Amino acid sequence: MHRHLADDLSRLPDLLRSAQDFAARELAGLAARPVARLDGAPGPAPLPADGTGAEGALARFADRWAPGFSASAGPRYLGFVTGGATPASVTGDWLTSAYDQNGSGAAGSWAAALEHETVRWLRELFGLGEEHTGAFVTGATVSNTVGLAIGREWLGERRGVDVSHAGAAALGPVHVLSGTPHSSVAKALSVLGIGRDRLREVPVLPGGREAVDVAALDAALSALDGRPAIVVANAGTVNTVDFDDLRAIAALRERHAFWLHVDAAFGGFAALSPAHAHLVDGLDAADSVCVDLHKWLNVPYDAAVQFSRRRDLQTRVFHNASPYLGLPTGEPDFLHVTPENSRRLRALPAWFSLTAYGRDGHREIVERNVALAARCGAGIAATDGLRLLAPVRLNVVCFTLSEDPTPERVAALARSVAASGEAFLTPTVFGGVPGLRAAFSNWRTTDADVDRVLAALAAAPTG
Ligand SMILES: *Cc1c(COP(=O)(O)O)cnc(C)c1O
């Protein structure tokens, strides 16, 4: 054994304590450090020949890289939709690495059974019935990709084509309809050989809405003359957190044949709040559902869950036939239903957080974030030089400069706020107008944080 390996093995408990002390110091300083680092990272160093041992690696990391890491796990990183990591989920994540289980299947470990238990808990949390089975994947992009891959296989079933063997080309052109799809849907269609250009955006409701106009969707499906399609419904759009009417869309299946995939990456968490659960009414009717977990569940990157009612088609797409693994029968191992074969036990951090805080604890995070977004929206509406681009529907505030909101001036505002170290917001365009988004999904954020964000915005030069 290499001397550093042997040395580290003999001192493993000390090493883990060093890492623990370091992480505890970093997390204690999370709210005080600059939210974002905008200056350049150091250039690449040469590959170490002999190495330093783990203590040396920790010292080098602390010196060379840690100062440039953002406070994205902290309370005022409001860009994209960025959750943090609850204390219990970090505990679970550390143990995931320590145990280093391969979550591909049941062989010789209870790890897969823990994933099944966690998926069942999540299914209940989001109001899905027992017909939905699921698995952990790396993020909503892959969850959308898996759902659309099953939809593609379903189209094959309708047309008498075995897509998993014959290939996507054997299907001919595929029709994918959606109101305000997330950019990852186009990426998924590219990966799946369906093609980005096959995504047709259906008109949305008038009045600054992002929810699909169900009558327009009905008409678009009628125009297909009975050819089956894929519909991507959106439960929580990134700019204004608008929700498609899932029940009304599902009801269209009485007259049209389509696979209904719902992208509920973060909007699915509306189900946790009695005041907002109606927004995801009908989610259970979907054929496949995407929910991100590293966003609003507040588990560490990377984790999402995918659900589907057609495990048979899912297994057709993803099964990994091999003499030493055998063909899937009964309840297929996870490697037969997900893009990966070997896979990290991503369920463990979620299991820890759900066990530690339960449905009520996670509901409290969601409801607090919604209240914080409302507070932030009201503050922005009352700030000279700023105006809302849309009403605050759930947990995202979409706003811009009152006057002359050019892309350059809006970007300058975002840069100035980020340079203050107080908050991080990301740009968007809504209704043709450049703007910024403040997305609330971190378990640590409080009223006092919102007030600091508002103060940073008010102090930023907008002229
Ligand atoms: C974030 C998001 C995605 C993509 O999620 P990743 O975790 O980055 O892959 C897809 N859809 C919606 C609605 C999202 O908000």
Boltz pocket constraint, residues with backbone or C-beta under 6 A from the ligand:
constraints:
  - pocket:
      binder: B
      contacts: [[A, 81], [A, 138], [A, 139], [A, 140], [A, 141], [A, 142], [A, 144], [A, 182], [A, 184], [A, 235], [A, 236], [A, 237], [A, 238], [A, 263], [A, 264], [A, 265], [A, 266], [A, 292], [A, 303], [A, 304]]
      max_distance: 6.0
